[in-house]
Protein backbone atom coordinates (compact mmCIF):
# COMPACT_ATOMS: atom_id res chain seq x y z
CA UNK A 1 0.00 0.00 0.00
CA UNK A 2 2.81 2.42 0.70
CA UNK A 3 3.99 2.15 -2.87
CA UNK A 4 0.58 3.10 -4.25
CA UNK A 5 0.34 6.06 -1.91
CA UNK A 6 3.76 7.19 -3.05
CA UNK A 7 2.72 7.11 -6.72
CA UNK A 8 -0.55 8.91 -6.00
CA UNK A 9 1.27 11.70 -4.17
CA UNK A 10 3.97 11.87 -6.85
CA UNK A 11 1.32 12.05 -9.56
CA UNK A 12 -0.59 14.84 -7.81
CA UNK A 13 2.63 16.75 -7.14
CA UNK A 14 3.78 16.49 -10.75
CA UNK A 15 0.35 17.54 -11.99
CA UNK A 16 0.35 20.58 -9.69
CA UNK A 17 3.91 21.44 -10.70
CA UNK A 18 3.12 21.01 -14.38
CA UNK A 19 0.11 23.28 -14.34
CA UNK A 20 1.89 25.91 -12.31
CA UNK A 21 4.93 26.22 -14.55
CA UNK A 22 3.53 24.99 -17.84
CA UNK A 23 2.18 28.38 -18.88
CA UNK A 24 4.89 30.53 -17.33
CA UNK A 25 7.06 30.60 -20.45
CA UNK A 26 4.22 31.18 -22.91
CA UNK A 27 3.73 34.74 -24.08
CA UNK A 28 0.64 36.06 -25.75
CA UNK A 29 1.56 37.35 -29.16
CA UNK A 30 -0.70 39.79 -30.93
CA UNK A 31 -0.13 40.50 -34.56
CA UNK A 32 -1.03 44.18 -34.56
CA UNK A 33 1.52 44.97 -37.23
CA UNK A 34 0.28 45.56 -40.75
CA UNK A 35 2.70 45.17 -43.62
CA UNK A 36 2.13 47.05 -46.86
CA UNK A 37 3.85 45.30 -49.73
CA UNK A 38 4.20 46.29 -53.37
CA UNK A 39 3.81 43.72 -56.13
CA UNK A 40 5.13 44.80 -59.52
CA UNK A 41 4.01 42.87 -62.57
CA UNK A 42 5.10 42.49 -66.16
CA UNK A 43 1.46 42.73 -67.21
CA UNK A 44 -0.69 45.84 -67.67
CA UNK A 45 -3.05 46.61 -64.79
CA UNK A 46 -6.09 44.27 -64.83
CA UNK A 47 -4.80 42.45 -67.92
CA UNK A 48 -7.21 39.54 -68.61
CA UNK A 49 -5.88 36.24 -67.32
CA UNK A 50 -2.36 36.97 -66.14
CA UNK A 51 -2.99 40.42 -64.68
CA UNK A 52 -6.13 39.38 -62.88
CA UNK A 53 -4.19 36.43 -61.44
CA UNK A 54 -1.84 38.89 -59.75
CA UNK A 55 -4.81 40.74 -58.28
CA UNK A 56 -6.29 37.48 -57.02
CA UNK A 57 -2.98 36.49 -55.43
CA UNK A 58 -2.80 39.86 -53.64
CA UNK A 59 -6.36 39.41 -52.36
CA UNK A 60 -5.61 35.87 -51.14
CA UNK A 61 -2.50 37.01 -49.27
CA UNK A 62 -4.53 39.69 -47.52
CA UNK A 63 -7.32 37.27 -46.70
CA UNK A 64 -5.06 34.50 -45.45
CA UNK A 65 -3.03 36.88 -43.26
CA UNK A 66 -6.11 38.43 -41.71
CA UNK A 67 -5.26 41.69 -43.54
CA UNK A 68 -1.92 41.93 -41.74
CA UNK A 69 -0.19 41.81 -45.14
CA UNK A 70 -1.71 44.18 -47.65
CA UNK A 71 -0.39 43.82 -51.20
CA UNK A 72 -0.86 46.63 -53.70
CA UNK A 73 -0.49 45.51 -57.31
CA UNK A 74 1.32 47.75 -59.78
CA UNK A 75 0.96 46.99 -63.47
CA UNK A 76 3.75 47.32 -66.02
CA UNK A 77 5.17 50.88 -66.19
CA UNK A 78 3.29 52.06 -63.08
CA UNK A 79 6.28 51.66 -60.77
CA UNK A 80 8.93 50.01 -62.96
CA UNK A 81 9.10 48.96 -66.63
CA UNK A 82 7.77 45.50 -67.44
CA UNK A 83 11.11 43.79 -67.93
CA UNK A 84 12.67 45.29 -64.79
CA UNK A 85 10.41 43.46 -62.32
CA UNK A 86 13.15 41.01 -61.32
CA UNK A 87 15.62 43.84 -60.63
CA UNK A 88 13.03 45.86 -58.70
CA UNK A 89 12.46 42.98 -56.29
CA UNK A 90 16.19 42.23 -56.04
CA UNK A 91 16.89 45.89 -55.15
CA UNK A 92 14.01 46.09 -52.60
CA UNK A 93 12.00 48.56 -54.66
CA UNK A 94 9.11 46.11 -54.32
CA UNK A 95 8.55 43.09 -52.09
CA UNK A 96 6.99 40.89 -54.77
CA UNK A 97 7.11 40.40 -58.50
CA UNK A 98 4.67 38.67 -60.83
CA UNK A 99 5.74 37.73 -64.32
CA UNK A 100 7.07 34.96 -66.50
CA UNK A 101 10.41 33.39 -65.62
CA UNK A 102 11.56 33.39 -69.23
CA UNK A 103 11.65 37.21 -69.15
CA UNK A 104 14.76 37.11 -66.99
CA UNK A 105 16.39 34.01 -68.40
CA UNK A 106 19.69 35.89 -68.68
CA UNK A 107 19.71 36.45 -64.87
CA UNK A 108 20.36 32.73 -64.29
CA UNK A 109 23.73 31.37 -65.32
CA UNK A 110 22.27 27.88 -65.78
CA UNK A 111 19.53 29.21 -68.05
Secondary structure as UniProt FT lines:
FT   HELIX           2..21
FT   TURN            22..25
FT   STRAND          35..41
FT   TURN            45..46
FT   TURN            48..49
FT   HELIX           50..64
FT   TURN            65..67
FT   STRAND          69..74
FT   TURN            76..78
FT   HELIX           82..84
FT   HELIX           85..90
FT   TURN            91..92
FT   STRAND          96..98
FT   HELIX           101..107
FT   TURN            109..110
//
